[in-house]
Amino acid sequence: MHEYSIVQSLVDSVAAAVGDREATVRRIDVAIGEVAGVDYGLLTTAFEVFRDGTLCEHAELTIDRIPARWECARCGVDLPRGGFLRCARCNVPARLAAGDEIVLQRIELEVA
């Protein structure tokens, strides 16, 4: 279950961003692509378990789900979902343009 390692990296990134500020982390927003290989439910559960005793102990985790988007590697045209992964115009294999990312988007802090 690699969701725990993702949560560890997430908490480490939050700690690095917060630094030595006297603050409480209240919310963390993360964007995760649908083909990133992450189970959203397992990630949420891993966060609930792992955050105890960390600076994210009282934080809410919000996940923004990014749909997969494929485009032609040559002309850049978006290819329809569920279609062939080859451009009808160029006959070139598609490339994944979005949907495999895991991005820490926002950290909401409460400052004393």
Backbone as CSV, one residue per row, in Angstrom:
resi,resn,N_x,N_y,N_z,CA_x,CA_y,CA_z,C_x,C_y,C_z
1,MET,0.855,-1.178,0.000,0.000,0.000,0.000,0.902,1.242,0.000
2,HIS,1.130,1.819,-1.159,2.022,2.970,-1.265,1.360,4.277,-0.839
3,GLU,0.080,4.227,-0.505,-0.592,5.433,-0.027,0.067,5.979,1.244
4,TYR,0.597,5.086,2.088,1.283,5.547,3.303,2.557,6.326,2.958
5,SER,3.285,5.894,1.952,4.483,6.636,1.566,4.114,7.976,0.939
6,ILE,2.983,8.023,0.254,2.506,9.305,-0.294,2.153,10.254,0.842
7,VAL,1.467,9.738,1.858,1.106,10.564,3.018,2.367,11.031,3.741
8,GLN,3.361,10.159,3.882,4.625,10.549,4.522,5.265,11.700,3.757
9,SER,5.309,11.596,2.439,5.873,12.670,1.617,5.055,13.947,1.736
10,LEU,3.756,13.801,1.794,2.865,14.948,1.938,3.118,15.672,3.256
11,VAL,3.185,14.923,4.347,3.439,15.518,5.665,4.827,16.162,5.695
12,ASP,5.816,15.520,5.084,7.165,16.095,5.012,7.166,17.403,4.218
13,SER,6.420,17.445,3.128,6.324,18.670,2.311,5.643,19.786,3.075
14,VAL,4.600,19.451,3.820,3.908,20.454,4.636,4.862,20.979,5.707
15,ALA,5.595,20.097,6.359,6.545,20.513,7.398,7.606,21.442,6.823
16,ALA,8.097,21.126,5.637,9.108,21.979,4.999,8.536,23.346,4.652
17,ALA,7.287,23.375,4.192,6.657,24.645,3.820,6.344,25.504,5.054
18,VAL,5.918,24.863,6.121,5.568,25.595,7.348,6.839,26.091,8.040
19,GLY,7.891,25.294,7.980,9.156,25.696,8.594,9.035,25.835,10.090
20,ASP,9.588,26.923,10.622,9.577,27.130,12.070,8.490,28.114,12.511
21,ARG,7.493,28.321,11.669,6.375,29.209,12.036,5.568,28.600,13.179
22,GLU,5.087,29.443,14.036,4.179,29.025,15.105,2.776,29.004,14.506
23,ALA,2.388,27.851,13.969,1.107,27.753,13.280,0.555,26.338,13.400
24,THR,-0.756,26.241,13.232,-1.441,24.958,13.204,-1.959,24.738,11.788
25,VAL,-1.679,23.578,11.237,-2.170,23.252,9.901,-3.636,22.849,10.028
26,ARG,-4.499,23.547,9.308,-5.939,23.287,9.365,-6.472,22.536,8.154
27,ARG,-5.843,22.739,7.004,-6.353,22.111,5.794,-5.220,21.924,4.791
28,ILE,-5.272,20.806,4.095,-4.313,20.512,3.042,-5.103,20.141,1.798
29,ASP,-4.836,20.833,0.698,-5.484,20.535,-0.578,-4.471,19.855,-1.494
30,VAL,-4.865,18.715,-2.031,-4.003,17.934,-2.904,-4.754,17.626,-4.197
31,ALA,-4.066,17.714,-5.326,-4.625,17.316,-6.621,-3.995,15.984,-6.997
32,ILE,-4.855,15.010,-7.344,-4.366,13.684,-7.707,-5.040,13.250,-9.000
33,GLY,-4.232,12.865,-9.954,-4.740,12.400,-11.233,-5.355,11.015,-11.142
34,GLU,-6.351,10.780,-11.992,-7.069,9.508,-11.937,-6.217,8.316,-12.374
35,VAL,-5.125,8.557,-13.080,-4.252,7.451,-13.471,-2.913,7.518,-12.728
36,ALA,-2.904,8.162,-11.577,-1.689,8.264,-10.759,-1.454,7.000,-9.944
37,GLY,-2.405,6.082,-9.971,-2.243,4.836,-9.239,-2.510,4.966,-7.757
38,VAL,-3.334,5.952,-7.390,-3.644,6.197,-5.979,-5.105,5.861,-5.725
39,ASP,-5.348,5.091,-4.686,-6.719,4.810,-4.250,-7.110,5.929,-3.283
40,TYR,-8.081,6.753,-3.680,-8.462,7.925,-2.898,-8.926,7.545,-1.484
41,GLY,-9.685,6.475,-1.359,-10.155,6.030,-0.049,-9.014,5.585,0.849
42,LEU,-8.088,4.810,0.279,-6.928,4.365,1.055,-6.040,5.534,1.448
43,LEU,-5.913,6.516,0.569,-5.097,7.688,0.885,-5.715,8.461,2.051
44,THR,-7.023,8.631,2.019,-7.716,9.327,3.106,-7.544,8.577,4.426
45,THR,-7.696,7.261,4.386,-7.518,6.450,5.593,-6.075,6.531,6.090
46,ALA,-5.123,6.437,5.179,-3.710,6.533,5.563,-3.416,7.879,6.197
47,PHE,-4.003,8.945,5.670,-3.797,10.275,6.243,-4.370,10.342,7.654
48,GLU,-5.564,9.800,7.851,-6.194,9.816,9.176,-5.320,9.092,10.206
49,VAL,-4.714,7.993,9.808,-3.881,7.203,10.717,-2.515,7.863,10.933
50,PHE,-1.891,8.286,9.850,-0.511,8.764,9.899,-0.360,10.146,10.519
51,ARG,-1.372,10.985,10.435,-1.228,12.377,10.875,-1.111,12.534,12.388
52,ASP,-1.552,11.528,13.152,-1.460,11.613,14.609,-0.017,11.881,15.032
53,GLY,0.153,12.879,15.875,1.468,13.229,16.386,2.309,14.071,15.444
54,THR,1.727,14.493,14.312,2.452,15.351,13.369,1.827,16.744,13.388
55,LEU,2.439,17.670,12.676,1.861,19.007,12.605,0.557,19.026,11.813
56,CYS,0.228,17.930,11.145,-1.028,17.813,10.387,-2.121,17.116,11.196
57,GLU,-1.875,16.960,12.485,-2.789,16.203,13.346,-4.234,16.693,13.287
58,HIS,-4.429,18.001,13.150,-5.781,18.562,13.145,-6.211,19.031,11.755
59,ALA,-5.468,18.640,10.743,-5.733,19.117,9.384,-6.781,18.259,8.683
60,GLU,-7.547,18.928,7.847,-8.497,18.262,6.960,-7.789,18.067,5.616
61,LEU,-7.967,16.901,5.025,-7.385,16.614,3.715,-8.468,16.718,2.661
62,THR,-8.237,17.556,1.658,-9.153,17.700,0.534,-8.441,17.227,-0.725
63,ILE,-9.101,16.345,-1.466,-8.514,15.795,-2.682,-9.286,16.295,-3.895
64,ASP,-8.566,16.939,-4.802,-9.122,17.387,-6.082,-8.734,16.332,-7.109
65,ARG,-9.718,15.676,-7.686,-9.463,14.588,-8.637,-9.298,15.156,-10.043
66,ILE,-8.156,14.871,-10.637,-7.840,15.377,-11.971,-8.106,14.271,-12.991
67,PRO,-9.013,14.516,-13.945,-9.280,13.487,-14.960,-8.099,13.329,-15.905
68,ALA,-7.961,12.119,-16.430,-6.914,11.862,-17.422,-7.275,12.590,-18.711
69,ARG,-6.265,13.177,-19.336,-6.460,13.874,-20.613,-5.315,13.485,-21.530
70,TRP,-5.683,13.003,-22.701,-4.707,12.569,-23.696,-4.709,13.542,-24.857
71,GLU,-3.544,13.745,-25.447,-3.435,14.636,-26.600,-2.456,14.063,-27.609
72,CYS,-2.557,14.577,-28.827,-1.643,14.168,-29.886,-0.256,14.724,-29.572
73,ALA,0.739,13.872,-29.689,2.120,14.292,-29.410,2.650,15.247,-30.478
74,ARG,2.038,15.244,-31.655,2.510,16.100,-32.739,1.728,17.413,-32.799
75,CYS,0.395,17.339,-32.929,-0.388,18.567,-33.152,-1.037,19.117,-31.891
76,GLY,-1.030,18.347,-30.799,-1.538,18.841,-29.525,-3.049,18.794,-29.357
77,VAL,-3.784,18.255,-30.318,-5.239,18.194,-30.209,-5.629,17.201,-29.106
78,ASP,-6.645,17.567,-28.308,-7.150,16.674,-27.267,-7.887,15.506,-27.914
79,LEU,-7.669,14.318,-27.373,-8.344,13.131,-27.875,-9.515,12.807,-26.963
80,PRO,-10.640,12.377,-27.524,-11.827,12.114,-26.708,-11.620,10.943,-25.754
81,ARG,-12.240,11.066,-24.581,-12.179,9.997,-23.578,-12.800,8.730,-24.152
82,GLY,-12.174,7.622,-23.879,-12.703,6.338,-24.315,-12.414,6.008,-25.762
83,GLY,-11.750,6.911,-26.468,-11.435,6.673,-27.871,-10.076,6.020,-28.040
84,PHE,-9.665,5.908,-29.282,-8.342,5.360,-29.590,-7.277,6.351,-29.128
85,LEU,-6.180,5.826,-28.665,-5.080,6.668,-28.200,-4.099,6.931,-29.341
86,ARG,-4.677,7.399,-30.428,-3.911,7.744,-31.632,-4.668,8.875,-32.309
87,CYS,-3.941,9.888,-32.754,-4.552,11.047,-33.399,-5.129,10.646,-34.761
88,ALA,-6.375,11.037,-34.993,-7.028,10.727,-36.263,-6.411,11.521,-37.413
89,ARG,-5.910,12.716,-37.122,-5.312,13.564,-38.157,-3.883,13.156,-38.491
90,CYS,-3.080,12.959,-37.440,-1.636,12.732,-37.623,-1.242,11.257,-37.618
91,ASN,-2.133,10.423,-37.106,-1.862,8.997,-36.933,-0.638,8.776,-36.034
92,VAL,-0.510,9.626,-35.021,0.585,9.566,-34.058,0.017,9.088,-32.717
93,PRO,0.744,8.223,-31.986,0.271,7.803,-30.663,0.079,9.003,-29.728
94,ALA,-0.911,8.879,-28.876,-1.226,9.945,-27.929,-0.223,9.973,-26.791
95,ARG,-0.169,11.116,-26.123,0.614,11.223,-24.891,-0.324,11.704,-23.793
96,LEU,-0.026,11.294,-22.594,-0.827,11.694,-21.440,-0.478,13.138,-21.096
97,ALA,-1.475,14.026,-21.155,-1.250,15.447,-20.891,-1.595,15.821,-19.454
98,ALA,-2.466,15.066,-18.822,-2.864,15.330,-17.432,-3.494,14.063,-16.867
99,GLY,-3.406,13.940,-15.547,-4.072,12.828,-14.899,-3.154,11.874,-14.164
100,ASP,-1.837,12.103,-14.235,-0.913,11.235,-13.510,-0.195,11.980,-12.382
101,GLU,-0.640,13.184,-12.095,0.051,14.018,-11.120,-0.451,13.808,-9.684
102,ILE,0.432,14.129,-8.746,0.103,14.243,-7.323,0.730,15.558,-6.893
103,VAL,-0.114,16.566,-6.593,0.380,17.912,-6.346,-0.193,18.455,-5.035
104,LEU,0.683,18.923,-4.167,0.261,19.652,-2.976,-0.108,21.056,-3.430
105,GLN,-1.400,21.379,-3.412,-1.861,22.647,-3.958,-1.892,23.773,-2.935
106,ARG,-2.340,23.454,-1.717,-2.538,24.531,-0.745,-2.432,23.995,0.678
107,ILE,-1.865,24.824,1.537,-1.800,24.540,2.970,-2.468,25.711,3.683
108,GLU,-3.482,25.412,4.462,-4.176,26.447,5.238,-3.688,26.374,6.686
109,LEU,-3.180,27.507,7.170,-2.606,27.579,8.504,-3.422,28.488,9.408
110,GLU,-3.396,28.185,10.688,-3.925,29.095,11.698,-2.717,29.573,12.478
111,VAL,-2.475,30.885,12.403,-1.303,31.480,13.043,-1.722,32.087,14.372
112,ALA,-0.900,31.844,15.404,-1.210,32.361,16.740,-1.111,33.865,16.789
